[in-house]
Amino acid sequence: MIATAEVTVTNPSGLHARPATELVKVASALTSTTHLVLDDRTIDARSVLSVMGAAIAGGRTLTVRCEGEQADADLQAVVDAFAAGLGE
């Protein structure tokens, strides 16, 4: 099963070290494979280097894609983390 949702990065400084680390913590705890899709790039949400290397700025909208048996629940966890500001 695949589930996707659009999210907006609410952190003014984007996905720098602290929010990127929080996102990786959330994604790593999930059973689904989780990616961020931005323009033509697919970013592994379980890799802090991949997330930070994508240089995702505040205010950007991107797609979260979860693939696995519990994709819907896992996607909701990631969407909730973005809505909560990823620890900031």
GIKA-V107484 format. One line per field, one symbol per residue. phi: phi as a letter, one per 20 degrees, with the letter a starting at -180 (. if undefined). Layout:
phi = ???
//
This chain:
phi = .cccbecdfefgemeegfffffffffffeeeefccddclddddffedfffffffleefnfdbddcdcrfdgffffffffffffenlnd
//
